[in-house]
Amino acid sequence: MGLSIALAGLAIAATLVACTGQKAPIDISYGEHTLTEGTYSFTWEKGEPPLVFEVPAGVELEIRGVTLDAEAVNSEGELISSGIGLILDDVDSDSFITLDVGLGTEWKRYIGDSNRKELGALFDQIVESARVQE
């Protein structure tokens, strides 16, 4: 049974590549990963839709971890924070960006003392590409 499910998953991924010309996102939900140029997905809880984002050329990131906070709602009752943030560290500096796992938005960023003036623009590209895949 497990093998047939795994094979079905591979068939779906192959179909996605054939139909869209794009590779399926690399799942970084478990284990340690260094993120270079490519498309990634992260799922905090099984059954929830994944956060998907692109890492552009010119930056290399490592997952520091996940930060948890209370969900936040604005005065109109709209969810503005899911309370779960994925922290991605730039390997060449003390800079990081945190993405909201449930909303696909930027939660926080820090650009440290670095000679990498383009880092803010690279983080902007990551934020622009971030989405929750339904």
N, CA, C and O atoms as CSV, one atom per row, in Angstrom:
chain,resi,resn,atom,element,x,y,z
A,1,MET,N,N,0.826,-1.191,0.000
A,1,MET,CA,C,0.000,0.000,0.000
A,1,MET,C,C,0.865,1.247,0.000
A,1,MET,O,O,0.631,2.164,-0.788
A,2,GLY,N,N,1.871,1.294,0.883
A,2,GLY,CA,C,2.748,2.465,0.964
A,2,GLY,C,C,3.491,2.715,-0.327
A,2,GLY,O,O,3.667,3.861,-0.740
A,3,LEU,N,N,3.937,1.618,-0.980
A,3,LEU,CA,C,4.654,1.745,-2.243
A,3,LEU,C,C,3.748,2.302,-3.328
A,3,LEU,O,O,4.177,3.135,-4.126
A,4,SER,N,N,2.499,1.851,-3.367
A,4,SER,CA,C,1.584,2.353,-4.398
A,4,SER,C,C,1.260,3.825,-4.175
A,4,SER,O,O,1.085,4.570,-5.140
A,5,ILE,N,N,1.179,4.252,-2.922
A,5,ILE,CA,C,0.942,5.671,-2.638
A,5,ILE,C,C,2.157,6.485,-3.062
A,5,ILE,O,O,2.012,7.548,-3.664
A,6,ALA,N,N,3.348,5.995,-2.755
A,6,ALA,CA,C,4.571,6.696,-3.153
A,6,ALA,C,C,4.663,6.791,-4.670
A,6,ALA,O,O,5.025,7.839,-5.204
A,7,LEU,N,N,4.340,5.709,-5.365
A,7,LEU,CA,C,4.375,5.723,-6.826
A,7,LEU,C,C,3.330,6.676,-7.396
A,7,LEU,O,O,3.582,7.354,-8.392
A,8,ALA,N,N,2.163,6.728,-6.769
A,8,ALA,CA,C,1.124,7.668,-7.209
A,8,ALA,C,C,1.606,9.099,-7.030
A,8,ALA,O,O,1.353,9.954,-7.879
A,9,GLY,N,N,2.302,9.362,-5.921
A,9,GLY,CA,C,2.856,10.695,-5.679
A,9,GLY,C,C,3.875,11.079,-6.726
A,9,GLY,O,O,3.899,12.221,-7.184
A,10,LEU,N,N,4.727,10.125,-7.114
A,10,LEU,CA,C,5.711,10.378,-8.173
A,10,LEU,C,C,5.028,10.641,-9.502
A,10,LEU,O,O,5.463,11.501,-10.268
A,11,ALA,N,N,3.963,9.909,-9.778
A,11,ALA,CA,C,3.223,10.112,-11.023
A,11,ALA,C,C,2.597,11.496,-11.059
A,11,ALA,O,O,2.599,12.148,-12.103
A,12,ILE,N,N,2.063,11.954,-9.935
A,12,ILE,CA,C,1.478,13.292,-9.869
A,12,ILE,C,C,2.561,14.343,-10.082
A,12,ILE,O,O,2.357,15.303,-10.825
A,13,ALA,N,N,3.710,14.167,-9.436
A,13,ALA,CA,C,4.808,15.114,-9.614
A,13,ALA,C,C,5.283,15.132,-11.059
A,13,ALA,O,O,5.564,16.199,-11.603
A,14,ALA,N,N,5.376,13.961,-11.688
A,14,ALA,CA,C,5.792,13.883,-13.092
A,14,ALA,C,C,4.772,14.559,-13.997
A,14,ALA,O,O,5.142,15.221,-14.967
A,15,THR,N,N,3.498,14.395,-13.686
A,15,THR,CA,C,2.441,15.051,-14.458
A,15,THR,C,C,2.536,16.560,-14.306
A,15,THR,O,O,2.370,17.292,-15.283
A,16,LEU,N,N,2.799,17.032,-13.104
A,16,LEU,CA,C,2.945,18.458,-12.866
A,16,LEU,C,C,4.080,19.028,-13.703
A,16,LEU,O,O,3.927,20.084,-14.317
A,17,VAL,N,N,5.212,18.345,-13.735
A,17,VAL,CA,C,6.351,18.801,-14.528
A,17,VAL,C,C,5.986,18.794,-16.006
A,17,VAL,O,O,6.294,19.748,-16.721
A,18,ALA,N,N,5.336,17.738,-16.470
A,18,ALA,CA,C,4.986,17.627,-17.889
A,18,ALA,C,C,3.978,18.698,-18.304
A,18,ALA,O,O,4.083,19.254,-19.397
A,19,CYS,N,N,3.009,18.988,-17.448
A,19,CYS,CA,C,1.954,19.945,-17.796
A,19,CYS,C,C,2.389,21.390,-17.659
A,19,CYS,O,O,2.001,22.229,-18.472
A,20,THR,N,N,3.182,21.696,-16.653
A,20,THR,CA,C,3.531,23.084,-16.383
A,20,THR,C,C,4.946,23.443,-16.815
A,20,THR,O,O,5.280,24.622,-16.927
A,21,GLY,N,N,5.779,22.437,-17.056
A,21,GLY,CA,C,7.171,22.719,-17.378
A,21,GLY,C,C,7.980,23.098,-16.144
A,21,GLY,O,O,9.155,23.445,-16.263
A,22,GLN,N,N,7.372,23.038,-14.964
A,22,GLN,CA,C,8.037,23.395,-13.730
A,22,GLN,C,C,8.220,22.157,-12.858
A,22,GLN,O,O,7.410,21.230,-12.876
A,23,LYS,N,N,9.305,22.174,-12.100
A,23,LYS,CA,C,9.518,21.098,-11.137
A,23,LYS,C,C,8.606,21.320,-9.940
A,23,LYS,O,O,8.274,22.454,-9.594
A,24,ALA,N,N,8.208,20.219,-9.314
A,24,ALA,CA,C,7.433,20.332,-8.081
A,24,ALA,C,C,8.325,20.968,-7.017
A,24,ALA,O,O,9.537,20.749,-7.023
A,25,PRO,N,N,7.745,21.757,-6.099
A,25,PRO,CA,C,8.553,22.363,-5.038
A,25,PRO,C,C,9.250,21.306,-4.197
A,25,PRO,O,O,8.728,20.208,-4.005
A,26,ILE,N,N,10.423,21.643,-3.702
A,26,ILE,CA,C,11.177,20.769,-2.805
A,26,ILE,C,C,10.594,20.923,-1.405
A,26,ILE,O,O,10.529,22.032,-0.875
A,27,ASP,N,N,10.174,19.820,-0.810
A,27,ASP,CA,C,9.574,19.837,0.519
A,27,ASP,C,C,10.664,19.954,1.576
A,27,ASP,O,O,11.529,19.085,1.684
A,28,ILE,N,N,10.622,21.022,2.347
A,28,ILE,CA,C,11.614,21.255,3.401
A,28,ILE,C,C,10.979,21.165,4.791
A,28,ILE,O,O,11.498,21.726,5.756
A,29,SER,N,N,9.866,20.461,4.879
A,29,SER,CA,C,9.124,20.383,6.139
A,29,SER,C,C,9.871,19.613,7.218
A,29,SER,O,O,9.644,19.842,8.406
A,30,TYR,N,N,10.754,18.708,6.828
A,30,TYR,CA,C,11.475,17.878,7.786
A,30,TYR,C,C,12.959,17.878,7.448
A,30,TYR,O,O,13.334,17.971,6.279
A,31,GLY,N,N,13.798,17.774,8.463
A,31,GLY,CA,C,15.234,17.671,8.255
A,31,GLY,C,C,15.903,19.022,8.092
A,31,GLY,O,O,15.263,20.070,8.175
A,32,GLU,N,N,17.210,18.970,7.856
A,32,GLU,CA,C,18.000,20.183,7.665
A,32,GLU,C,C,18.178,20.421,6.175
A,32,GLU,O,O,18.406,19.488,5.406
A,33,HIS,N,N,18.071,21.684,5.779
A,33,HIS,CA,C,18.173,22.013,4.367
A,33,HIS,C,C,18.945,23.318,4.184
A,33,HIS,O,O,18.829,24.242,4.988
A,34,THR,N,N,19.729,23.373,3.119
A,34,THR,CA,C,20.300,24.615,2.647
A,34,THR,C,C,19.556,24.965,1.373
A,34,THR,O,O,19.487,24.164,0.441
A,35,LEU,N,N,19.006,26.155,1.342
A,35,LEU,CA,C,18.153,26.563,0.232
A,35,LEU,C,C,18.946,27.444,-0.727
A,35,LEU,O,O,19.434,28.510,-0.351
A,36,THR,N,N,19.065,26.986,-1.962
A,36,THR,CA,C,19.669,27.765,-3.024
A,36,THR,C,C,18.563,28.062,-4.037
A,36,THR,O,O,17.392,27.807,-3.755
A,37,GLU,N,N,18.906,28.587,-5.192
A,37,GLU,CA,C,17.890,28.963,-6.168
A,37,GLU,C,C,16.937,27.804,-6.434
A,37,GLU,O,O,17.370,26.700,-6.765
A,38,GLY,N,N,15.640,28.060,-6.288
A,38,GLY,CA,C,14.648,27.022,-6.524
A,38,GLY,C,C,13.333,27.330,-5.838
A,38,GLY,O,O,13.157,28.387,-5.231
A,39,THR,N,N,12.410,26.378,-5.948
A,39,THR,CA,C,11.077,26.500,-5.364
A,39,THR,C,C,10.954,25.508,-4.214
A,39,THR,O,O,11.320,24.340,-4.345
A,40,TYR,N,N,10.435,25.986,-3.085
A,40,TYR,CA,C,10.364,25.185,-1.873
A,40,TYR,C,C,8.959,25.219,-1.288
A,40,TYR,O,O,8.209,26.176,-1.481
A,41,SER,N,N,8.619,24.145,-0.563
A,41,SER,CA,C,7.349,24.119,0.167
A,41,SER,C,C,7.621,23.697,1.604
A,41,SER,O,O,8.533,22.920,1.887
A,42,PHE,N,N,6.800,24.233,2.499
A,42,PHE,CA,C,6.918,23.925,3.919
A,42,PHE,C,C,5.519,23.767,4.492
A,42,PHE,O,O,4.667,24.640,4.325
A,43,THR,N,N,5.289,22.654,5.164
A,43,THR,CA,C,4.015,22.396,5.822
A,43,THR,C,C,4.267,22.224,7.313
A,43,THR,O,O,5.077,21.391,7.719
A,44,TRP,N,N,3.574,23.012,8.127
A,44,TRP,CA,C,3.740,22.928,9.568
A,44,TRP,C,C,2.974,21.752,10.136
A,44,TRP,O,O,3.474,21.037,11.004
A,45,GLU,N,N,1.758,21.551,9.648
A,45,GLU,CA,C,0.906,20.505,10.198
A,45,GLU,C,C,0.328,19.675,9.057
A,45,GLU,O,O,-0.173,20.216,8.071
A,46,LYS,N,N,0.404,18.361,9.205
A,46,LYS,CA,C,-0.106,17.459,8.172
A,46,LYS,C,C,-1.551,17.796,7.834
A,46,LYS,O,O,-2.374,18.014,8.723
A,47,GLY,N,N,-1.849,17.836,6.548
A,47,GLY,CA,C,-3.194,18.139,6.090
A,47,GLY,C,C,-3.432,19.609,5.803
A,47,GLY,O,O,-4.422,19.962,5.162
A,48,GLU,N,N,-2.533,20.473,6.270
A,48,GLU,CA,C,-2.658,21.909,6.012
A,48,GLU,C,C,-2.019,22.230,4.661
A,48,GLU,O,O,-1.092,21.533,4.249
A,49,PRO,N,N,-2.488,23.266,3.960
A,49,PRO,CA,C,-1.854,23.634,2.691
A,49,PRO,C,C,-0.446,24.173,2.939
A,49,PRO,O,O,-0.214,24.864,3.931
A,50,PRO,N,N,0.493,23.862,2.046
A,50,PRO,CA,C,1.879,24.279,2.268
A,50,PRO,C,C,2.137,25.738,1.900
A,50,PRO,O,O,1.478,26.307,1.029
A,51,LEU,N,N,3.103,26.319,2.581
A,51,LEU,CA,C,3.695,27.589,2.184
A,51,LEU,C,C,4.664,27.264,1.055
A,51,LEU,O,O,5.518,26.391,1.207
A,52,VAL,N,N,4.543,27.954,-0.071
A,52,VAL,CA,C,5.433,27.746,-1.214
A,52,VAL,C,C,6.108,29.072,-1.513
A,52,VAL,O,O,5.457,30.117,-1.502
A,53,PHE,N,N,7.414,29.039,-1.781
A,53,PHE,CA,C,8.143,30.263,-2.086
A,53,PHE,C,C,9.350,29.951,-2.960
A,53,PHE,O,O,9.833,28.820,-3.004
A,54,GLU,N,N,9.821,30.979,-3.650
A,54,GLU,CA,C,10.985,30.868,-4.532
A,54,GLU,C,C,12.182,31.517,-3.846
A,54,GLU,O,O,12.064,32.585,-3.246
A,55,VAL,N,N,13.331,30.859,-3.942
A,55,VAL,CA,C,14.586,31.464,-3.515
A,55,VAL,C,C,15.323,31.863,-4.789
A,55,VAL,O,O,15.619,31.009,-5.625
A,56,PRO,N,N,15.624,33.160,-4.945
A,56,PRO,CA,C,16.285,33.608,-6.171
A,56,PRO,C,C,17.789,33.302,-6.149
A,56,PRO,O,O,18.362,33.012,-5.098
A,57,ALA,N,N,18.402,33.371,-7.308
A,57,ALA,CA,C,19.860,33.251,-7.398
A,57,ALA,C,C,20.476,34.401,-6.606
A,57,ALA,O,O,19.923,35.500,-6.571
A,58,GLY,N,N,21.603,34.152,-5.980
A,58,GLY,CA,C,22.307,35.210,-5.267
A,58,GLY,C,C,22.160,35.159,-3.762
A,58,GLY,O,O,22.766,35.957,-3.046
A,59,VAL,N,N,21.354,34.218,-3.276
A,59,VAL,CA,C,21.200,34.080,-1.827
A,59,VAL,C,C,21.175,32.590,-1.476
A,59,VAL,O,O,20.640,31.770,-2.222
A,60,GLU,N,N,21.758,32.265,-0.339
A,60,GLU,CA,C,21.749,30.898,0.189
A,60,GLU,C,C,21.220,30.985,1.611
A,60,GLU,O,O,21.727,31.752,2.429
A,61,LEU,N,N,20.196,30.190,1.896
A,61,LEU,CA,C,19.511,30.268,3.179
A,61,LEU,C,C,19.552,28.939,3.908
A,61,LEU,O,O,19.655,27.877,3.294
A,62,GLU,N,N,19.472,29.016,5.222
A,62,GLU,CA,C,19.303,27.832,6.056
A,62,GLU,C,C,18.092,28.056,6.949
A,62,GLU,O,O,17.795,29.186,7.336
A,63,ILE,N,N,17.398,26.976,7.273
A,63,ILE,CA,C,16.243,27.071,8.159
A,63,ILE,C,C,16.737,27.122,9.594
A,63,ILE,O,O,17.382,26.190,10.072
A,64,ARG,N,N,16.431,28.215,10.275
A,64,ARG,CA,C,16.770,28.305,11.696
A,64,ARG,C,C,15.738,27.553,12.518
A,64,ARG,O,O,16.074,26.888,13.497
A,65,GLY,N,N,14.486,27.662,12.114
A,65,GLY,CA,C,13.424,26.994,12.850
A,65,GLY,C,C,12.095,27.663,12.618
A,65,GLY,O,O,11.909,28.420,11.665
A,66,VAL,N,N,11.175,27.367,13.511
A,66,VAL,CA,C,9.826,27.908,13.445
A,66,VAL,C,C,9.577,28.666,14.739
A,66,VAL,O,O,9.966,28.223,15.819
A,67,THR,N,N,8.929,29.803,14.614
A,67,THR,CA,C,8.559,30.583,15.788
A,67,THR,C,C,7.039,30.578,15.907
A,67,THR,O,O,6.324,30.670,14.909
A,68,LEU,N,N,6.565,30.471,17.123
A,68,LEU,CA,C,5.126,30.410,17.374
A,68,LEU,C,C,4.685,31.627,18.168
A,68,LEU,O,O,5.379,32.072,19.082
A,69,ASP,N,N,3.543,32.152,17.816
A,69,ASP,CA,C,2.968,33.304,18.495
A,69,ASP,C,C,1.453,33.152,18.406
A,69,ASP,O,O,0.960,32.224,17.765
A,70,ALA,N,N,0.741,34.020,19.019
A,70,ALA,CA,C,-0.719,33.969,18.943
A,70,ALA,C,C,-1.185,34.453,17.571
A,70,ALA,O,O,-0.553,35.317,16.964
A,71,GLU,N,N,-2.284,33.896,17.092
A,71,GLU,CA,C,-2.888,34.421,15.869
A,71,GLU,C,C,-3.264,35.873,16.122
A,71,GLU,O,O,-3.616,36.244,17.242
A,72,ALA,N,N,-3.188,36.693,15.081
A,72,ALA,CA,C,-3.551,38.099,15.224
A,72,ALA,C,C,-4.643,38.450,14.219
A,72,ALA,O,O,-4.609,38.019,13.066
A,73,VAL,N,N,-5.595,39.229,14.670
A,73,VAL,CA,C,-6.729,39.653,13.846
A,73,VAL,C,C,-6.794,41.180,13.894
A,73,VAL,O,O,-6.637,41.779,14.958
A,74,ASN,N,N,-7.029,41.811,12.727
A,74,ASN,CA,C,-7.144,43.270,12.715
A,74,ASN,C,C,-8.536,43.710,13.151
A,74,ASN,O,O,-9.377,42.875,13.485
A,75,SER,N,N,-8.781,45.014,13.148
A,75,SER,CA,C,-10.057,45.552,13.646
A,75,SER,C,C,-11.248,45.147,12.790
A,75,SER,O,O,-12.387,45.210,13.253
A,76,GLU,N,N,-11.001,44.724,11.527
A,76,GLU,CA,C,-12.073,44.245,10.659
A,76,GLU,C,C,-12.316,42.745,10.809
A,76,GLU,O,O,-13.167,42.181,10.121
A,77,GLY,N,N,-11.583,42.108,11.694
A,77,GLY,CA,C,-11.760,40.679,11.915
A,77,GLY,C,C,-10.995,39.802,10.944
A,77,GLY,O,O,-11.217,38.592,10.898
A,78,GLU,N,N,-10.085,40.396,10.155
A,78,GLU,CA,C,-9.290,39.634,9.192
A,78,GLU,C,C,-8.028,39.096,9.864
A,78,GLU,O,O,-7.377,39.794,10.641
A,79,LEU,N,N,-7.698,37.860,9.556
A,79,LEU,CA,C,-6.489,37.243,10.090
A,79,LEU,C,C,-5.271,37.921,9.476
A,79,LEU,O,O,-5.123,37.928,8.254
A,80,ILE,N,N,-4.396,38.491,10.303
A,80,ILE,CA,C,-3.189,39.144,9.793
A,80,ILE,C,C,-1.914,38.398,10.192
A,80,ILE,O,O,-0.823,38.760,9.754
A,81,SER,N,N,-2.046,37.373,11.012
A,81,SER,CA,C,-0.921,36.506,11.359
A,81,SER,C,C,-1.462,35.151,11.786
A,81,SER,O,O,-2.353,35.062,12.630
A,82,SER,N,N,-0.911,34.099,11.194
A,82,SER,CA,C,-1.346,32.752,11.562
A,82,SER,C,C,-0.723,32.291,12.869
A,82,SER,O,O,-1.155,31.303,13.461
A,83,GLY,N,N,0.304,33.024,13.316
A,83,GLY,CA,C,0.979,32.659,14.557
A,83,GLY,C,C,2.106,31.662,14.372
A,83,GLY,O,O,2.710,31.226,15.352
A,84,ILE,N,N,2.406,31.285,13.109
A,84,ILE,CA,C,3.488,30.334,12.826
A,84,ILE,C,C,4.413,30.964,11.796
A,84,ILE,O,O,3.985,31.280,10.686
A,85,GLY,N,N,5.677,31.148,12.156
A,85,GLY,CA,C,6.640,31.774,11.259
A,85,GLY,C,C,7.817,30.866,10.964
A,85,GLY,O,O,8.375,30.248,11.872
A,86,LEU,N,N,8.198,30.782,9.689
A,86,LEU,CA,C,9.369,30.011,9.255
A,86,LEU,C,C,10.546,30.974,9.160
A,86,LEU,O,O,10.507,31.923,8.377
A,87,ILE,N,N,11.589,30.739,9.948
A,87,ILE,CA,C,12.745,31.630,10.000
A,87,ILE,C,C,13.830,31.099,9.067
A,87,ILE,O,O,14.287,29.965,9.208
A,88,LEU,N,N,14.240,31.943,8.106
A,88,LEU,CA,C,15.265,31.585,7.129
A,88,LEU,C,C,16.462,32.520,7.303
A,88,LEU,O,O,16.336,33.738,7.172
A,89,ASP,N,N,17.627,31.933,7.600
A,89,ASP,CA,C,18.858,32.706,7.813
A,89,ASP,C,C,19.688,32.763,6.549
A,89,ASP,O,O,19.847,31.754,5.863
A,90,ASP,N,N,20.224,33.949,6.229
A,90,ASP,CA,C,21.211,34.088,5.167
A,90,ASP,C,C,22.515,33.481,5.677
A,90,ASP,O,O,22.978,33.845,6.759
A,91,VAL,N,N,23.117,32.563,4.920
A,91,VAL,CA,C,24.315,31.870,5.417
A,91,VAL,C,C,25.554,32.770,5.415
A,91,VAL,O,O,26.531,32.469,6.100
A,92,ASP,N,N,25.524,33.862,4.660
A,92,ASP,CA,C,26.705,34.722,4.551
A,92,ASP,C,C,26.667,35.943,5.460
A,92,ASP,O,O,27.578,36.770,5.419
A,93,SER,N,N,25.624,36.068,6.280
A,93,SER,CA,C,25.534,37.222,7.175
A,93,SER,C,C,24.657,36.847,8.369
A,93,SER,O,O,24.229,35.702,8.513
A,94,ASP,N,N,24.406,37.831,9.212
A,94,ASP,CA,C,23.514,37.579,10.352
A,94,ASP,C,C,22.080,38.013,10.031
A,94,ASP,O,O,21.277,38.229,10.938
A,95,SER,N,N,21.767,38.137,8.759
A,95,SER,CA,C,20.443,38.563,8.308
A,95,SER,C,C,19.482,37.383,8.245
A,95,SER,O,O,19.894,36.235,8.074
A,96,PHE,N,N,18.181,37.687,8.389
A,96,PHE,CA,C,17.171,36.638,8.284
A,96,PHE,C,C,15.852,37.230,7.825
A,96,PHE,O,O,15.642,38.442,7.876
A,97,ILE,N,N,14.968,36.348,7.373
A,97,ILE,CA,C,13.597,36.704,7.049
A,97,ILE,C,C,12.689,35.632,7.635
A,97,ILE,O,O,13.032,34.450,7.647
A,98,THR,N,N,11.524,36.059,8.123
A,98,THR,CA,C,10.542,35.134,8.663
A,98,THR,C,C,9.270,35.253,7.837
A,98,THR,O,O,8.725,36.343,7.661
A,99,LEU,N,N,8.808,34.112,7.334
A,99,LEU,CA,C,7.579,34.060,6.538
A,99,LEU,C,C,6.450,33.461,7.358
A,99,LEU,O,O,6.651,32.488,8.085
A,100,ASP,N,N,5.262,34.042,7.241
A,100,ASP,CA,C,4.076,33.522,7.921
A,100,ASP,C,C,3.618,32.268,7.173
A,100,ASP,O,O,3.228,32.347,6.008
A,101,VAL,N,N,3.663,31.131,7.832
A,101,VAL,CA,C,3.381,29.839,7.202
A,101,VAL,C,C,1.925,29.720,6.748
A,101,VAL,O,O,1.651,29.102,5.719
A,102,GLY,N,N,1.005,30.292,7.487
A,102,GLY,CA,C,-0.410,30.157,7.168
A,102,GLY,C,C,-0.946,31.180,6.180
A,102,GLY,O,O,-2.005,30.972,5.589
A,103,LEU,N,N,-0.224,32.291,5.991
A,103,LEU,CA,C,-0.714,33.354,5.117
A,103,LEU,C,C,0.163,33.602,3.892
A,103,LEU,O,O,-0.295,34.191,2.913
A,104,GLY,N,N,1.423,33.157,3.938
A,104,GLY,CA,C,2.331,33.405,2.824
A,104,GLY,C,C,2.787,34.845,2.758
A,104,GLY,O,O,3.044,35.369,1.674
A,105,THR,N,N,2.887,35.485,3.902
A,105,THR,CA,C,3.312,36.878,3.965
A,105,THR,C,C,4.596,37.007,4.780
A,105,THR,O,O,5.020,36.070,5.456
A,106,GLU,N,N,5.198,38.185,4.701
A,106,GLU,CA,C,6.388,38.449,5.511
A,106,GLU,C,C,5.957,38.753,6.934
A,106,GLU,O,O,5.041,39.542,7.165
A,107,TRP,N,N,6.626,38.121,7.882
A,107,TRP,CA,C,6.343,38.361,9.287
A,107,TRP,C,C,7.370,39.344,9.837
A,107,TRP,O,O,7.033,40.285,10.555
A,108,LYS,N,N,8.632,39.103,9.481
A,108,LYS,CA,C,9.706,39.919,10.031
A,108,LYS,C,C,10.943,39.729,9.171
A,108,LYS,O,O,11.117,38.688,8.538
A,109,ARG,N,N,11.805,40.747,9.153
A,109,ARG,CA,C,13.106,40.606,8.521
A,109,ARG,C,C,14.136,41.424,9.277
A,109,ARG,O,O,13.811,42.413,9.935
A,110,TYR,N,N,15.378,40.993,9.170
A,110,TYR,CA,C,16.492,41.721,9.755
A,110,TYR,C,C,17.636,41.677,8.758
A,110,TYR,O,O,18.070,40.604,8.340
A,111,ILE,N,N,18.115,42.842,8.384
A,111,ILE,CA,C,19.294,42.940,7.522
A,111,ILE,C,C,20.419,43.444,8.420
A,111,ILE,O,O,20.431,44.607,8.825
A,112,GLY,N,N,21.358,42.560,8.723
A,112,GLY,CA,C,22.443,42.901,9.631
A,112,GLY,C,C,23.556,43.653,8.935
A,112,GLY,O,O,23.436,44.050,7.776
A,113,ASP,N,N,24.630,43.837,9.658
A,113,ASP,CA,C,25.806,44.490,9.085
A,113,ASP,C,C,26.410,43.559,8.052
A,113,ASP,O,O,26.953,42.504,8.381
A,114,SER,N,N,26.309,43.960,6.822
A,114,SER,CA,C,26.763,43.093,5.738
A,114,SER,C,C,27.178,43.955,4.557
A,114,SER,O,O,26.656,45.052,4.362
A,115,ASN,N,N,28.107,43.458,3.784
A,115,ASN,CA,C,28.488,44.132,2.551
A,115,ASN,C,C,27.529,43.779,1.424
A,115,ASN,O,O,27.711,44.225,0.291
A,116,ARG,N,N,26.522,42.990,1.723
A,116,ARG,CA,C,25.577,42.508,0.715
A,116,ARG,C,C,24.402,43.483,0.592
A,116,ARG,O,O,23.339,43.270,1.175
A,117,LYS,N,N,24.610,44.534,-0.162
A,117,LYS,CA,C,23.589,45.586,-0.319
A,117,LYS,C,C,22.343,45.071,-1.021
A,117,LYS,O,O,21.263,45.636,-0.847
A,118,GLU,N,N,22.471,43.988,-1.829
A,118,GLU,CA,C,21.339,43.467,-2.600
A,118,GLU,C,C,20.436,42.548,-1.780
A,118,GLU,O,O,19.412,42.089,-2.286
A,119,LEU,N,N,20.788,42.276,-0.544
A,119,LEU,CA,C,20.046,41.305,0.251
A,119,LEU,C,C,18.580,41.715,0.464
A,119,LEU,O,O,17.693,40.861,0.429
A,120,GLY,N,N,18.322,42.982,0.679
A,120,GLY,CA,C,16.945,43.450,0.839
A,120,GLY,C,C,16.103,43.159,-0.392
A,120,GLY,O,O,14.954,42.732,-0.276
A,121,ALA,N,N,16.672,43.389,-1.578
A,121,ALA,CA,C,15.951,43.117,-2.831
A,121,ALA,C,C,15.727,41.619,-3.010
A,121,ALA,O,O,14.678,41.213,-3.511
A,122,LEU,N,N,16.695,40.787,-2.610
A,122,LEU,CA,C,16.532,39.337,-2.703
A,122,LEU,C,C,15.429,38.856,-1.751
A,122,LEU,O,O,14.623,37.999,-2.114
A,123,PHE,N,N,15.397,39.408,-0.537
A,123,PHE,CA,C,14.326,39.077,0.405
A,123,PHE,C,C,12.976,39.519,-0.157
A,123,PHE,O,O,11.980,38.813,-0.003
A,124,ASP,N,N,12.938,40.700,-0.815
A,124,ASP,CA,C,11.689,41.172,-1.439
A,124,ASP,C,C,11.173,40.164,-2.462
A,124,ASP,O,O,9.970,39.915,-2.541
A,125,GLN,N,N,12.095,39.577,-3.253
A,125,GLN,CA,C,11.695,38.586,-4.260
A,125,GLN,C,C,11.099,37.346,-3.604
A,125,GLN,O,O,10.132,36.777,-4.111
A,126,ILE,N,N,11.670,36.930,-2.487
A,126,ILE,CA,C,11.142,35.775,-1.765
A,126,ILE,C,C,9.728,36.076,-1.277
A,126,ILE,O,O,8.830,35.249,-1.434
A,127,VAL,N,N,9.527,37.246,-0.690
A,127,VAL,CA,C,8.210,37.636,-0.179
A,127,VAL,C,C,7.186,37.714,-1.322
A,127,VAL,O,O,6.056,37.245,-1.181
A,128,GLU,N,N,7.587,38.307,-2.449
A,128,GLU,CA,C,6.673,38.423,-3.587
A,128,GLU,C,C,6.230,37.062,-4.127
A,128,GLU,O,O,5.121,36.920,-4.642
A,129,SER,N,N,7.106,36.064,-4.002
A,129,SER,CA,C,6.776,34.732,-4.522
A,129,SER,C,C,6.014,33.877,-3.522
A,129,SER,O,O,5.409,32.876,-3.908
A,130,ALA,N,N,6.029,34.249,-2.239
A,130,ALA,CA,C,5.444,33.413,-1.184
A,130,ALA,C,C,3.925,33.352,-1.304
A,130,ALA,O,O,3.255,34.360,-1.528
A,131,ARG,N,N,3.406,32.135,-1.148
A,131,ARG,CA,C,1.964,31.921,-1.221
A,131,ARG,C,C,1.620,30.636,-0.483
A,131,ARG,O,O,2.465,29.756,-0.315
A,132,VAL,N,N,0.383,30.541,-0.050
A,132,VAL,CA,C,-0.114,29.285,0.517
A,132,VAL,C,C,-0.827,28.574,-0.606
A,132,VAL,O,O,-1.777,29.099,-1.186
A,133,GLN,N,N,-0.366,27.374,-0.912
A,133,GLN,CA,C,-0.882,26.610,-2.041
A,133,GLN,C,C,-2.105,25.816,-1.612
A,133,GLN,O,O,-2.004,24.887,-0.810
A,134,GLU,N,N,-3.239,26.181,-2.142
A,134,GLU,CA,C,-4.491,25.489,-1.787
A,134,GLU,C,C,-4.660,24.210,-2.568
A,134,GLU,O,O,-5.655,23.507,-2.393
